[in-house]
Amino acid sequence: MMKTITKQFALATLVYLFLFLIDNLVELLLIQEAGEKTTLTAVKMLTVMQDGVLYTNFSGHLGIIVTYALFLFLWGFIYYRFIYKHDAFPFENLLFWR
């Protein structure tokens, strides 16, 4: 049981880091003008225009930890609710017509 929890925690963390990097990269490439943006993973990007060059500052805050904790909770809930059961059909609870 503990081995499964550790594996799922590591896998969820890797998936979150991948999504975190993709989200920030997409937002960074979409910057067209000076201003402030907040990404889906709660990173604040402040962009300033000086001498025709865009400078971008990243700032982290409590929101990053909250989104990570929420992602871990959802990952764990989905895994233990639907996948961890060793039933032949783990999504049986979703079928309302039975």
WOHUPE-V585792 format. One record per residue. N is the residue number from 1. SS is DSSP state (alpha for helix, beta for strand, coil for the rest). OMEGA is omega in whole degrees, -180 to 180 (999 if undefined). BURIAL is + if it has 24 or more other C-alpha atoms within 12 Angstrom, else -. Layout:
n={N/N}
ss={SS/SS}
omega={OMEGA/OMEGA}
burial={BURIAL/BURIAL}
This chain:
n={1/2/3/4/5/6/7/8/9/10/11/12/13/14/15/16/17/18/19/20/21/22/23/24/25/26/27/28/29/30/31/32/33/34/35/36/37/38/39/40/41/42/43/44/45/46/47/48/49/50/51/52/53/54/55/56/57/58/59/60/61/62/63/64/65/66/67/68/69/70/71/72/73/74/75/76/77/78/79/80/81/82/83/84/85/86/87/88/89/90/91/92/93/94/95/96/97/98}
ss={coil/alpha/alpha/alpha/alpha/alpha/alpha/alpha/alpha/alpha/alpha/alpha/alpha/alpha/alpha/alpha/alpha/alpha/alpha/alpha/alpha/alpha/alpha/alpha/alpha/alpha/alpha/alpha/alpha/coil/coil/coil/coil/coil/beta/beta/beta/beta/coil/coil/coil/coil/coil/beta/beta/beta/beta/beta/beta/beta/coil/coil/beta/beta/beta/beta/beta/beta/beta/coil/coil/alpha/alpha/alpha/alpha/alpha/alpha/alpha/alpha/alpha/alpha/alpha/alpha/alpha/alpha/alpha/alpha/alpha/alpha/alpha/alpha/alpha/alpha/coil/coil/coil/coil/coil/coil/coil/coil/alpha/alpha/alpha/coil/coil/coil/coil}
omega={-178/178/179/179/180/178/-179/177/179/180/178/179/178/178/179/179/177/179/178/180/179/180/-179/178/179/179/180/179/-180/-180/180/-175/179/180/-180/178/172/-178/178/179/171/172/177/178/178/-177/-178/178/176/178/178/-179/176/174/-177/176/178/176/177/179/-176/-180/178/179/180/179/177/179/177/178/178/179/180/178/-180/179/-179/-179/-175/180/-172/-172/-174/177/-177/177/177/180/-173/-178/-179/-179/-179/-179/-175/-175/178/999}
burial={-/-/-/-/-/-/-/+/+/-/-/+/-/-/-/+/-/-/-/+/-/-/-/+/-/-/+/+/-/-/-/-/-/-/-/-/+/+/+/+/+/-/+/+/+/-/+/-/-/-/-/-/-/-/-/+/-/-/-/-/-/-/-/-/-/-/+/+/-/-/+/+/-/-/+/+/-/-/-/-/-/-/-/-/-/-/-/-/-/-/-/-/-/-/-/-/-/-}
